[in-house]
Amino acid sequence: MFDLVSQLLKPEIFLSSLGPYALAGVTFIVFAESGLFFGFFLPGDSLLFTAGLLAAQGFLHFGWLLGLSFIAAVVGDNVGYWFGHQLGPRIFAREDTWLFKKHYLTDAQAFYEKHGSKTIVLARFVPFVRTFAPIVAGAAQMHYTTFMAYNILGGLLWAVGLSSLGYFLGNLPIVHSHYETVIILIIVASILPIVIHFLVHKLRGQH
């Protein structure tokens, strides 16, 4: 488990280690982070961006990357939505474990109450909230047609957008010559919100 987490924090190494199954790895992780309880810790942002960079180098097929990551993001959110829709308020009674904390759900609920339906798009770019927002939307009985419209838009902007950004930047000479630095910056940028989220709740718990 810890070896997997360690590899995921180095997306280039993780994807390279998968070889011909790299696209399958990206697809599963995007799906899991979008709608499964245990997927909240997965670094989807850095993984998608790095996959785009690798596609620019010919390691991954760019078209397949866009298609599969988009489908995984949309289907993942659907799984989360129907999970929340079926269980309703009962999911908020779930007890804390070493992996899951109830405040992940309450934070997503607060985000949903603040932004409404737009949460399904905005949450794509917020770690933790990204995983639990569709679950909360389902529990709140958001109209499914409305949810799907925002889900598709969010999937395009996040999965397709980040992969495309990585691909097009990966074709720039300056990125080629500073490839390792770019990867490090991506990892730091993707982990920073998680660290801030953890510290904020740590400080709140002390008051």
C-alpha positions in Angstrom: 0.0 0.0 0.0 2.7 2.5 1.0 4.8 1.5 -2.0 1.9 2.3 -4.2 1.3 5.7 -2.5 5.0 6.5 -2.8 4.9 5.7 -6.6 1.8 7.7 -7.1 3.5 10.8 -5.6 6.0 10.3 -8.5 3.6 10.0 -11.4 6.3 9.8 -14.1 7.8 6.8 -12.4 4.4 5.2 -11.7 3.3 5.5 -15.3 6.6 4.3 -16.7 6.5 1.3 -14.4 3.1 0.3 -15.8 4.6 0.1 -19.4 1.8 -0.9 -21.8 -0.8 -0.7 -19.0 -0.1 3.0 -18.3 -3.4 4.1 -19.9 -5.3 1.5 -17.9 -3.6 2.9 -14.8 -4.6 6.5 -15.6 -8.2 5.4 -16.4 -8.6 3.5 -13.1 -7.1 6.2 -10.9 -9.2 8.9 -12.5 -12.3 6.8 -12.0 -11.5 5.9 -8.4 -10.7 9.5 -7.4 -13.9 10.7 -9.0 -16.4 8.5 -7.2 -15.0 5.9 -4.8 -14.5 6.6 -1.0 -10.9 5.4 -0.9 -10.0 7.4 -4.0 -9.7 10.8 -2.3 -5.9 10.5 -1.6 -5.1 9.8 -5.3 -3.2 12.6 -7.1 -5.3 12.9 -10.2 -4.2 16.4 -11.1 -0.5 15.6 -11.3 -1.2 12.2 -12.9 -3.3 13.7 -15.7 -0.8 16.5 -16.4 2.2 14.1 -16.4 0.3 11.6 -18.7 -0.1 14.5 -21.1 3.6 15.3 -20.9 4.4 11.6 -21.6 1.9 11.6 -24.5 3.9 14.5 -26.0 6.9 12.2 -25.9 5.1 9.3 -27.6 4.9 7.2 -24.4 1.1 7.3 -24.4 -1.4 7.7 -27.2 -2.9 11.2 -26.8 -6.3 10.5 -28.3 -6.8 7.4 -26.1 -5.6 9.4 -23.1 -8.2 12.1 -23.6 -11.1 9.7 -24.3 -10.5 7.2 -21.5 -9.7 9.8 -18.8 -12.9 11.8 -19.8 -15.0 8.6 -19.6 -13.5 7.6 -16.4 -14.1 11.0 -14.8 -17.7 11.1 -15.9 -18.5 7.5 -15.0 -16.7 7.9 -11.6 -18.8 10.9 -10.7 -21.9 8.9 -11.7 -20.9 6.1 -9.3 -20.5 8.6 -6.5 -23.8 10.3 -7.3 -25.8 7.1 -7.2 -24.0 5.9 -4.1 -25.1 9.1 -2.3 -28.5 9.0 -3.9 -29.1 5.4 -2.6 -27.7 5.9 0.9 -28.9 9.5 1.4 -28.2 11.1 4.8 -27.1 7.7 6.2 -23.6 8.3 4.7 -23.0 11.1 7.2 -23.4 8.6 10.0 -20.3 6.7 8.8 -17.7 6.4 11.5 -14.2 7.7 11.2 -11.5 5.2 10.3 -7.7 5.6 9.8 -8.4 6.3 6.1 -11.8 8.0 6.1 -12.7 11.1 8.2 -16.3 12.3 8.4 -15.1 15.9 7.8 -14.3 14.9 4.2 -18.0 14.6 3.6 -19.0 17.7 5.7 -16.4 19.8 3.8 -17.9 18.7 0.5 -21.4 19.4 1.8 -20.3 22.9 2.8 -18.8 23.4 -0.6 -22.0 22.2 -2.2 -24.2 24.5 -0.1 -22.0 27.5 -1.1 -21.7 26.8 -4.8 -24.8 24.8 -5.7 -24.8 22.8 -8.9 -21.6 24.5 -10.0 -19.9 22.4 -7.3 -19.7 19.4 -9.7 -17.4 21.5 -12.0 -15.5 23.5 -9.4 -14.8 20.5 -7.1 -12.9 18.8 -9.9 -10.0 21.1 -9.1 -10.2 20.7 -5.2 -8.6 17.7 -3.6 -10.8 15.7 -1.3 -13.9 17.7 -2.4 -13.4 16.2 -5.9 -14.2 12.7 -4.6 -17.0 13.5 -2.2 -18.9 16.2 -4.1 -20.9 13.8 -6.3 -21.7 11.7 -3.3 -23.1 14.8 -1.5 -25.0 15.8 -4.7 -26.6 12.4 -4.8 -27.5 12.6 -1.1 -29.0 16.1 -1.7 -31.1 14.7 -4.5 -29.7 17.0 -7.2 -31.7 16.5 -10.3 -29.9 13.9 -12.4 -30.1 15.8 -15.7 -28.5 18.8 -14.0 -25.9 16.7 -12.4 -24.9 15.1 -15.7 -24.6 18.4 -17.5 -22.2 19.7 -14.9 -20.5 16.3 -14.7 -19.7 16.3 -18.4 -18.5 19.9 -18.3 -16.3 19.2 -15.3 -14.9 16.0 -16.8 -13.9 18.0 -20.0 -12.3 20.8 -18.1 -10.4 18.6 -15.6 -9.5 15.3 -17.4 -9.3 16.6 -20.9 -8.0 20.0 -19.9 -5.2 18.9 -17.7 -4.1 16.2 -20.1 -4.1 18.6 -23.0 -2.2 21.2 -21.0 0.5 18.6 -20.2 0.6 17.5 -23.9 1.0 21.0 -25.4 3.5 22.1 -22.8 5.4 18.9 -23.3 6.0 20.0 -26.9 7.7 23.2 -25.9 11.5 23.1 -26.0 11.9 24.8 -22.6 9.9 22.0 -21.0 12.0 19.3 -22.8 15.2 20.9 -21.4 13.7 21.2 -17.8 11.5 18.1 -17.8 12.4 16.9 -14.2 11.9 20.4 -12.8 8.5 20.6 -14.4 7.5 17.2 -12.9 8.7 18.4 -9.4 6.6 21.6 -9.7 3.6 19.6 -10.8 3.9 17.2 -7.8 4.3 20.1 -5.4 1.4 22.0 -6.8 -0.9 18.9 -6.5 0.2 18.1 -3.0 0.1 21.6 -1.6 -3.7 21.9 -1.4 -3.8 18.5 0.5 -1.2 19.7 3.0 -3.1 23.0 3.5 -6.3 21.1 4.0 -4.7 18.8 6.6 -3.1 21.8 8.5 -6.4 23.7 8.5 -8.3 20.8 10.1 -5.4 20.2 12.5 -5.6 23.8 13.7 -9.4 23.7 13.9 -9.1 20.6 16.1 -6.9 22.5 18.6 -9.6 25.1 19.2 
